[in-house]
Amino acid sequence: MPALLWATQQEIDRERQYTAMASRLPLKSYASIPGFTRDTMRIRRQLAHSPGLVGYTLNAQLLAKTF
């Protein structure tokens, strides 16, 4: 699964400062990937309706079980 394209929710105002969040999520087994993917789709639907959000993406390294 390649990285998801950056999903823009609103234009960036170059006069403002923004807070960014990044995390690394290693899974313990390959069997966890389908459930993680399902949960990711639910979270993406929530993000699409989050006021103030500029954008988001997800980088998936399936062979490393890391997202």
Long-range contacts (C-beta under 8 A, 24 or more apart in sequence): 1-37, 1-60, 1-62, 2-60, 3-57, 3-58, 3-59, 3-60, 4-57, 4-58, 4-59, 4-60, 5-57, 6-55, 6-56, 6-57, 7-44, 7-47, 7-48, 7-55, 7-56, 7-57, 8-54, 8-55, 9-47, 9-48, 9-50, 9-53, 9-54, 9-55, 9-56, 10-53, 10-54, 12-54, 18-54, 24-66, 24-67, 25-66, 25-67, 26-64, 26-65, 26-66, 27-65, 27-66, 27-67, 28-65, 29-65, 30-65, 32-65, 33-62, 33-65, 36-67, 40-67
